[in-house]
Amino acid sequence: MKKKFMTLALTAAMAASMGMTAFAGQWVQNTTGWWWQEDNGSYPVSQWKWLDGNKDGIYECYAFDSNGYMYADTTTPDGYTVNKEGAWTIGNSVQLKFAKDMQNESGSNDNTAADNSTSDNTVYTNEDMVGTFRINDENREDYFEFMLGAGDSIAAFYYDTDGDTHIYNFSKVSNTKYRDSSNSRNLTIVDYDTIIVNDRTYIRD
């Protein structure tokens, strides 16, 4: 996520001052912590911000304190959880937005805590999610097969990396969230082709 390719000279300079101009919007670090520096030298202060730090087209949401430093591995003052990399999480799932979502939204990507949400404006039905979703990890081979469940639920076969098969039934919680309470599994629909089950991302086959 974070760009650690800075030269020693640039690192030392950043440690001395947060106000200097960076080459482009990027993560920078000193002995106190990380912050996001825009290409004009500014940085977010006392706010949340959706950022695509590694330029992969996927945005994560970060909170910054009154000095501009990123909160990490803690609960923010407004009550949200961020992981050790600073990304906002709900139930161990990193909250994501894609570039196309950011382009479709009007206004800035700077948010108050009340604005931090995935795209619950889009309604996904269990029919939309029928199909196979493979884990987005080249070192793993597990995947889900989703089928229509009873009512608006999603039935699923999960094939793990050991070849074992597990059966889940995800009940609808909101427009983009489902839950299998008996197995402590939370399903978040990022978009039609991307889901998160607990803290792992799966892509439609």
C-alpha positions as CSV (number, residue, x, y, z in Angstrom):
1,M,0.0,0.0,0.0
2,K,2.5,2.6,1.1
3,K,5.2,3.9,-1.2
4,K,8.5,3.1,0.5
5,F,10.8,3.9,-2.5
6,M,11.8,7.3,-1.2
7,T,15.5,8.1,-1.1
8,L,17.2,8.6,2.2
9,A,17.5,12.3,1.6
10,L,13.7,12.6,0.9
11,T,12.9,10.5,4.0
12,A,15.0,12.7,6.2
13,A,13.5,15.8,4.7
14,M,10.0,14.5,5.3
15,A,10.8,13.7,8.9
16,A,11.9,17.3,9.4
17,S,8.8,18.9,7.8
18,M,5.3,17.8,6.7
19,G,5.0,20.9,4.6
20,M,7.4,20.2,1.8
21,T,6.1,19.4,-1.7
22,A,6.0,15.7,-2.8
23,F,6.4,14.5,-6.3
24,A,2.8,13.3,-6.5
25,G,0.0,12.3,-4.1
26,Q,1.6,9.5,-2.1
27,W,2.1,8.0,1.3
28,V,5.1,9.4,3.3
29,Q,6.5,8.5,6.7
30,N,8.6,9.9,9.5
31,T,9.4,8.6,12.9
32,T,6.0,9.6,14.2
33,G,3.9,7.9,11.5
34,W,2.3,7.9,8.1
35,W,0.5,10.7,6.3
36,W,-0.9,11.3,2.8
37,Q,0.7,14.2,0.9
38,E,-0.9,15.7,-2.2
39,D,1.2,16.8,-5.2
40,N,0.7,20.5,-4.1
41,G,2.2,19.8,-0.6
42,S,-1.1,19.7,1.3
43,Y,-2.3,16.8,3.4
44,P,-5.6,15.8,5.0
45,V,-6.1,16.9,8.6
46,S,-8.9,15.8,11.1
47,Q,-10.8,14.0,8.3
48,W,-11.5,10.7,6.5
49,K,-10.3,10.3,2.9
50,W,-10.8,7.6,0.3
51,L,-7.3,6.9,-1.3
52,D,-5.9,4.6,-3.9
53,G,-2.3,4.6,-2.6
54,N,-1.0,1.8,-4.8
55,K,-2.9,2.9,-7.9
56,D,-4.7,-0.5,-8.4
57,G,-8.1,1.2,-8.9
58,I,-9.4,0.1,-5.5
59,Y,-9.8,2.8,-2.8
60,E,-9.6,2.3,0.9
61,C,-10.8,4.8,3.5
62,Y,-8.3,6.3,6.0
63,A,-8.7,8.7,9.0
64,F,-6.2,11.4,9.8
65,D,-5.6,13.2,13.1
66,S,-5.3,16.9,13.9
67,N,-1.6,16.8,12.8
68,G,-2.3,14.9,9.6
69,Y,-1.1,11.5,10.8
70,M,-3.0,8.4,9.8
71,Y,-4.7,6.4,12.5
72,A,-3.7,2.7,12.5
73,D,-4.6,-0.4,14.4
74,T,-7.1,1.4,16.6
75,T,-10.6,2.8,17.0
76,T,-10.8,6.4,15.7
77,P,-12.2,9.2,17.9
78,D,-15.5,9.0,16.0
79,G,-15.8,5.2,16.8
80,Y,-14.7,3.5,13.6
81,T,-12.1,0.6,13.5
82,V,-9.0,0.8,11.3
83,N,-6.5,-2.0,10.8
84,K,-2.7,-1.9,11.1
85,E,-2.4,-0.4,7.6
86,G,-4.9,2.3,8.5
87,A,-7.8,1.1,6.3
88,W,-11.3,1.4,7.7
89,T,-12.8,-2.1,8.5
90,I,-16.1,-3.5,9.6
91,G,-16.0,-6.9,11.1
92,N,-12.5,-7.5,9.8
93,S,-13.6,-6.6,6.3
94,V,-11.8,-3.7,4.7
95,Q,-14.3,-1.3,3.2
96,L,-13.6,-0.6,-0.5
97,K,-14.7,1.6,-3.3
98,F,-13.7,1.1,-7.0
99,A,-12.5,3.8,-9.3
100,K,-15.7,3.7,-11.3
101,D,-17.7,4.3,-8.0
102,M,-15.5,7.3,-7.2
103,Q,-16.0,8.8,-10.7
104,N,-19.8,8.4,-10.4
105,E,-19.9,10.2,-7.1
106,S,-20.2,13.9,-7.1
107,G,-18.1,16.1,-4.9
108,S,-14.9,15.4,-3.0
109,N,-13.7,12.1,-1.7
110,D,-13.1,13.8,1.7
111,N,-15.7,12.4,4.1
112,T,-16.9,12.9,7.7
113,A,-17.4,9.7,9.6
114,A,-21.1,9.8,8.9
115,D,-20.4,9.7,5.2
116,N,-18.2,6.6,5.4
117,S,-20.1,3.7,3.8
118,T,-19.9,1.4,0.9
119,S,-22.4,1.8,-1.9
120,D,-25.6,0.8,-0.1
121,N,-27.6,2.8,-2.6
122,T,-27.2,-0.2,-5.0
123,V,-29.6,-3.0,-4.3
124,Y,-28.1,-6.5,-4.9
125,T,-30.5,-9.4,-4.9
126,N,-29.6,-13.1,-4.4
127,E,-30.3,-13.6,-8.1
128,D,-27.5,-11.0,-8.9
129,M,-25.0,-13.0,-7.0
130,V,-25.5,-16.5,-8.5
131,G,-22.2,-17.7,-9.8
132,T,-18.6,-18.7,-8.8
133,F,-16.3,-16.3,-6.9
134,R,-12.6,-17.2,-6.5
135,I,-10.4,-15.7,-3.9
136,N,-8.2,-12.8,-5.0
137,D,-5.0,-14.4,-3.8
138,E,-2.6,-16.3,-6.1
139,N,-1.4,-18.4,-3.2
140,R,-4.9,-19.8,-2.4
141,E,-7.4,-21.8,-4.4
142,D,-10.6,-21.5,-2.4
143,Y,-13.9,-20.3,-3.9
144,F,-17.6,-19.9,-3.4
145,E,-20.5,-21.2,-5.5
146,F,-23.5,-19.0,-4.9
147,M,-27.1,-20.2,-5.5
148,L,-30.6,-18.9,-4.8
149,G,-31.6,-19.5,-1.2
150,A,-35.0,-19.4,0.4
151,G,-36.6,-16.0,0.1
152,D,-33.9,-13.4,-0.4
153,S,-31.1,-15.4,1.1
154,I,-28.0,-16.7,-0.7
155,A,-27.1,-20.4,-0.5
156,A,-23.4,-21.2,-0.9
157,F,-20.9,-24.0,-1.3
158,Y,-17.5,-23.1,-0.1
159,Y,-14.5,-25.1,-1.4
160,D,-11.4,-24.5,0.8
161,T,-7.8,-25.0,-0.1
162,D,-7.7,-28.4,1.5
163,G,-10.5,-29.7,-0.8
164,D,-13.2,-29.7,1.9
165,T,-16.7,-28.4,1.1
166,H,-18.7,-26.2,3.5
167,I,-22.3,-25.2,3.2
168,Y,-23.5,-21.6,4.1
169,N,-26.8,-19.8,4.1
170,F,-26.4,-16.0,4.0
171,S,-29.4,-14.0,5.1
172,K,-29.9,-10.5,3.8
173,V,-29.0,-7.7,6.3
174,S,-29.0,-4.7,3.9
175,N,-28.7,-3.9,0.2
176,T,-25.0,-5.0,0.1
177,K,-24.6,-7.1,3.2
178,Y,-25.5,-10.7,4.1
179,R,-24.7,-12.8,7.1
180,D,-24.5,-16.5,8.0
181,S,-24.8,-16.1,11.8
182,S,-24.4,-19.8,12.6
183,N,-20.9,-19.8,11.0
184,S,-19.9,-16.2,11.8
185,R,-19.5,-15.3,8.1
186,N,-20.2,-11.8,6.9
187,L,-20.7,-11.2,3.2
188,T,-20.2,-7.7,1.8
189,I,-21.1,-7.1,-1.9
190,V,-18.6,-4.5,-3.3
191,D,-20.1,-4.7,-6.8
192,Y,-21.5,-7.3,-9.1
193,D,-18.1,-9.0,-9.6
194,T,-16.5,-8.5,-6.2
195,I,-17.4,-9.7,-2.7
196,I,-15.7,-9.8,0.7
197,V,-16.3,-12.7,3.1
198,N,-15.0,-11.7,6.5
199,D,-11.6,-10.2,5.5
200,R,-11.0,-11.9,2.2
201,T,-11.9,-10.6,-1.3
202,Y,-13.4,-12.9,-4.0
203,I,-13.8,-12.1,-7.7
204,R,-16.5,-13.5,-10.0
205,D,-15.2,-16.2,-12.2
